[in-house]
Amino acid sequence: MKYQRFVSLSALLSFIVLTISSGVLYFIPDRKVTAWTDWSFLGVDKQQWDNLHINLGILFLVLMFWHIYFNWKPIKNYLKEKKKFKLFTKEFNRALILVTLFTVGTITMSIPFNILVNVGNGIKANNALEDGNPPFGYAEYSTLEDFCTLTSLDINETVIKLKSKNIKIASTKETLKSIAKTNDISPKDIFLIIKAKTTKFELPSDIPIGIAHKSLKRLSLEYKIDTKKAIEHLKYYGIKASLDTNFKKIAMQNSLHPAELYSMILASQKKR
């Protein structure tokens, strides 16, 4: 076997798979949403894509070191001027500037490097809104009993609703994920069957997924929020906000970190 060919072809194939996994991870929402909706692509779920991306990345890194070893002579020639070794050649300096520019620009979220990141985050947020968010993080791992307790649903009524839709339940101590798997549906589908139309949940302590594109009015439809108290509390800190302005815009207009704005809204609901 010719090892140089083997390494080059292995690196090429790893790069192709990494390109696909990068594209998938760029567009799909957080695992809390994908697990809730039982999302998969090419039969592979979000966690598996994460694992694949990490392991293929390590393999690609090892192969690139091996590739450098086999191609060390031409690489040394790239670092020569007038047949003398020189690290900081014109080409090396430009390559270093390019990589440094992308690294520092991305870390500091400077224009235009922040655009690619924000576009990806926006797509993920919109996909999360379309797919639907769980009432709380990793809700699919809660037992049916605990889930009903946490979402203020009656367990007996819930069991009746599920059985009326021919959903098989071995025990109320089963997790939503287990029930969903047994019935070949997603945890989200289970929730859609059992939830009451008028059910509203308390505002969670962690920022809900996909909140960036929601207005205070939209949030009040999903959670128990006194919008008047929220606006008054923000006004106390000199922050202008309207019911129809989305969360991200309010934060940007007032030079606030999203977590800082959310903590203010959360605090407003705790006030008496």
Helices and strands as residue ranges (DSSP letters): H 3-27, H 31-36, H 46-70, H 72-78, E 80-81, E 84-85, H 90-107, H 113-131, G 139-141, H 144-150, H 155-164, H 176-182, H 187-194, G 211-213, H 216-222, H 227-236, H 247-253, H 258-270
